[in-house]
Amino acid sequence: MFKTVGVVGAGQMGHGIALVSALKGVEVKLLDVSQEAIDAGMEKVRQGLERQEARGVIAQADADAAYKRIETSTDYAVFKDCDMVIEAASENEEVKRDIFKKLTPHLGAQAMLASNTSSISITRLAASTDRPAQFCGCHFMNPVPAMQLVELIRGLATAEETFAAFQEYAEALGKTVAVSEDFPGFIVNRILLPMINEAIYALYEGVGTVTAIDTAMKLGTKHPLGPLELADFIGLDTCLAILSVLHGDLADTKYRPCPLLVKYVEAGWLGVKTGRGFYDYSQDTPRPTR
Ligand code: NAD
């Protein structure tokens, strides 16, 4: 089991991966590009721990110890003693490649690497590093503390012992593993994102309003969240990035991102994380924006 784990990116996913790892006694090193981003991530860690404490899932001492187990930095040297580093930065292949380039010179020879990418080829990301055999796709779901699944993806060069180490890690965190082959979007997003895109097309073409589409899918198909609510929760920039990978890598027009999604991202309306997407989150109750 990994004893010291690095996490790159302190956003929605990175802070959650840091939180669940620290709660299981793992020493965590958390890096982001700025102190501001780190502070925002650590505030979310604090709130997440407080929520679990309030629900009686953990004791205050566990929450305090977990918080203290997370060391933060903007300097890659913080990863020097890590057994494994997981990259959970924005869904952009250039950004991820650049991170691995900066990161690997600081790692010990045995250290393993993972990406939490939602869609990008694990084989390609692994090949951009100095250790493709020690690289694995480790795709947590959002929110990390609440969601049971981790998708594990072998790249072409992933060694069996690497895969086994990530399986052990995911299971030690109390998660259930589903194995996906290395195809764009893996299993979850290959199926989920076309549905979300279709919901946005339905809105774009006037088939229904935001409320009608989400109500129809919640009550008509027993989804806990409507597809537009879910898109806002994932982040519309992340949804567009995943669809662009599906569209580009599978070269099939059925994955063409809806122009309305592109417009929302261009406007900076990225969903819950910016306070506005298909819903406006400035009041207590989210209000549809169309
Ligand atoms: P986010 O926008 O909440 O956070 C991204 C973080 O990465 C930000 O804090 C940003 O400052 C940081 N970052 C950007 N460039 C960086 C760099 N060069 N070095 C270090 N940090 C950098 O995004 P997120 O939702 O946490 O997504 C992160 C990854 O997880 C993406 O690959 C995404 O596809 C994947 N993912 C997202 C979800 C979801 O529902 N949002 C679910 C599963 C996986």
Boltz pocket constraint, residues with backbone or C-beta under 6 A from the ligand:
constraints:
  - pocket:
      binder: B
      contacts: [[A, 8], [A, 9], [A, 10], [A, 11], [A, 12], [A, 13], [A, 14], [A, 31], [A, 32], [A, 33], [A, 34], [A, 37], [A, 87], [A, 88], [A, 89], [A, 90], [A, 91], [A, 92], [A, 95], [A, 99], [A, 116], [A, 117], [A, 118], [A, 119], [A, 139], [A, 140], [A, 141], [A, 142], [A, 233], [A, 234], [A, 235], [A, 238], [A, 273]]
      max_distance: 6.0
